[in-house]
Amino acid sequence: MEPLDEASPEIQILTFFLSEEEYGVNIKAVKEIIEYATMTKIPASPPFIRGVINLRGSVVPVIDFAKKFGFPESQVTKRTCIVIAEVEHDGRKNLVGVIVDRVNQVMDLLPSEIEPPPTFGTPVQNDYIGGLIKRDKNFILILDFDKVLSLDELKSGFTLVSPVP
């Protein structure tokens, strides 16, 4: 996990809730947070892709992490929001939205406060975890958005539909 910048040894982590569990992500991956908005569904897309939104003229796919991780589908409430992240693929930066139940806080941490991810026993695929933070009696899993939002993985989930003859 990289520090925020060379001059500062601290790392800023945005935390959010998903199915009553708190997760975090390096804030460098986050472009903005927007209110939940109605989206256009994409036929033959994987179930964890809720659809696309129009973000100032850009088409942005929106992922439901709860569904991707095998949790019950996120219920939309007043606090539901979409975290817009920037992921790199083939040297190009792409925007991807992630539905979260609610955003909680931004934490300033020293790299020494972030522990390596556990090798087993986590509710999400181990490859998606960039680290672990201990808070009181709880733990916050830090997600690696580049891996969770890998465009190759997202594309592989699409079902190719042949045209009807």
N, C-alpha and C positions, 0 to 999 in steps of 0.2 A: 504494500500500500504506500503510495507516494505522499509526501508532505504537500501541503497546499501550494507552497512556493519554496524556492531555494533559501530565502531569507528566514522563513518561518519553519520551525521544526514541527509545528502543530498540523494536524489533519482535521478538517472539518467533516463531520458525518451528519447527514440529514437522516433523522429517524422517522419511521412511519409504522402504522399498524396495518396488519393483514391477518384476518381471522384471529383477532385478539392477541397476536404475537407481535412484538416490536422488532423491526428490522432496521438496518441502516445501509447507507450507501455513501461513498465519497462524494461530497458535494460538487467536486469538479465534473462529475458525469451529468449533473442536473443543469438543464438550461432554464427551466421555469416550472412553476406549479400553477395549474389552472383549475377552475371549477369543473366538475363533471359536466359533460355536455352530451347531447344526443349525438349518436354516431351512425354512420351508414354501415350496414352489415355487408360483408364480402362473401359471396357464395363460395362454397367448397374450401373455406379457410379452416384451419384447425380450431377446435372449440375454445382455446384460450385467447384467440384473437377476437376481440369484441366487435371490431370494425375499424373504420377510419374517421378521422375528424379533419376539418378544414382549419388549419392554424395559419391565419393570415396569408391564405393562398397556397399553402403547402399541404399536401396530403400526408397525414401522419397516422400510421397504424397504431392501434391501441391494444395493449396486452392486459389480460386479467391474470395477474400473478397467482391469485388464489386458485384459479382453474388450472393454470400451468403446473402448480405445485401439488395438485390433487386435493386441495381443500374445497369446501363447498363454495359455489360461485358467490362473488361479492355482491352484497345487497347494497343498492344505492341509497345513501342517506344524505342529510344536509352537509355532512363533513366529508363525504366521498370526493376525492379529487384525482386529477391526472397529473402525474409527475412526467414532465417532458425531459427525456434524456437524449444525449447525443452519443451515438455509437459509430465506430469507424469500421468500414468494410471495404476491402480492396482500395484503400487509400482515400476513400470518400467518406464524408461524415453524413450520417442520416439521423433524422429525428424519429424517436419511437416514444409513444405514450404508455404509461403504466398506471393502471387503476389501483389506488390504495384506499383503505377504509378511512384513514385520516393521517395527516402529517402531524408529527409530535414536536420535534425540536431540532436545533442544530447544535451539535456537541463539538467542542474543541478538545482534541485529544493529542497526547504525545504518542509517537509510534510505539513506545514501550507499553502503552496501555491497551494495545491491540494484540490479542493472542492469535496464534495460528488456529485455523479451523479444526474442529474435532474430526477424527477420521471416520466416525460413525455416529448414529443416533440423532441426526438432525432431521427436521421435517422437510428439508429441501435437498436436492441433489448436491453432493459434496463439492462438485466442480464449480458450482455457482457461488460458493462462500469464499470471501476474501479474508475473513478474520472474525474474531469474536471479542465482544466487550463484556466485562463483568459489571453489573450495576446492581447494588444492593444484593438481593437474593436471586436476581434474574440475570439472563444473558441476552445480549442483542447480537444477532447474526448480521454481519456486514456482507451484503451481496456484491458480487462483482458484476456490474451491469454489462460490461463488454461480453462476458460469458453468458449471462442469463438472457441477454437480448441479442445474441449472435444471429446475424441475418441469415447465415447458412442454415442454422437450426430452424429459424422461423420459416425460411423458404421450404425446407424439407418437409415441413408439416402440411403444406398445401396439397390438396388432392387435385391431380390433373383430370379435368373433365373433357372427354372427347366430344366433339360436336355430333349431334344426332344426324344420321344420313338422311 
